[in-house]
Amino acid sequence: MITPGQTVQHYENFPVGSFLLPKPFRKPIAVVYHIARYADDLADEGDFSPEQRIAALDECSHELQRIAQGLPPLTPRFAALVPVVQQYAIPLQLFEDLFSAFRQDVVKSRYDNFGEVIDYCRRSANPVGRILLHIFGYTDGRMLAQSDGICTALQLVNFWQDVAIDLKKDRIYIPQDELQKYGLTDGKLFAHEYNEQFKRLMAFQCERTRKMLRAGSPLGRALPGRIGLEIRTIVLSADRVLHKLKQVNYNIYTARPTLTTLDWPIILYQAIKAKYPSSNSHTGCH
């Protein structure tokens, strides 16, 4: 099993906890991110049985229970979490929501409809944004809702970007009813059939995701200073991945669009100018 000191390296689209943030926020965010990344890896990395993965995630939940009961955690990573949740009054349920989503990844590989996908995102992605807002000290209802919209969209961007990668894990996040609507099946996905139906399906997924991203994007302008800059950068980076998906005509079987060092100066310039692409912009999915 993944050991406490082991770090698994991942490509990341979105600069959570980056140098853009004021320095005092970086350490608590790193503690939170380390736990979330570790728990996610328990569900995905290595050659372990489903029973072993669930047991390891249950151990994470037991650590949360110890914190809730005022008992010292048994592992360093959760011991580091204690002062963070105390200082910023972070609800422990947000971490448990993450763990429940990762458990689901172990046992569930198909989603009947978009509602099921959204419920997964509510637990796999939205808690991260809410935790960040607690650390930043902004937890009013509108900001939490906007954060949920952004985080769900980020999760969906990863899904559409990683269709081919997830197939190797026998995992399909595209809703089954929407596959059927476009005349597609699991078998056609596994066969990497790239046709007009697939392109239209992926265009639909990207457009819906982009609308969710836009709905949450005012959060980046509402939050002050470098906090807002960080959020605007995250939103713009997601929009750019969607744009790259459109550029390759949604053929994720032959190329996985990613952000490169050439993209970041453009994204950062746009974020500093506080300009989010308008509806008639050339960026994003249309």
Number of C-alpha atoms within 10 A of each C-alpha: 13 15 8 10 8 9 12 10 7 7 7 10 17 18 14 20 19 14 11 18 17 13 10 8 15 16 12 20 19 15 17 21 15 16 19 19 14 22 22 19 18 25 24 16 13 11 9 13 11 16 11 14 23 21 14 18 23 16 13 20 19 15 20 22 15 14 20 15 9 10 11 15 20 13 11 11 17 20 15 15 20 18 12 17 18 11 11 16 13 18 15 15 13 17 22 21 20 24 25 17 21 25 22 15 19 17 12 14 14 17 18 14 15 15 11 14 18 17 12 23 22 20 20 26 25 25 24 24 23 23 23 22 20 19 20 14 11 13 16 10 9 11 20 21 18 22 29 24 25 31 26 27 29 26 21 26 22 15 17 23 25 17 19 22 15 15 16 10 10 13 18 22 22 22 18 17 15 17 19 11 12 14 12 18 16 17 9 13 17 14 10 16 15 15 10 11 15 21 17 14 18 22 20 15 20 27 16 15 25 24 16 20 26 21 17 22 21 19 22 26 17 12 18 11 14 15 21 21 22 25 27 27 26 24 28 27 24 27 26 24 27 28 21 20 25 21 14 13 15 25 21 20 16 11 12 18 20 16 16 9 7 8 13 15 11 13 22 19 12 17 23 15 11 15 13 21 15 10 11 8 10 10 19 23 24 16
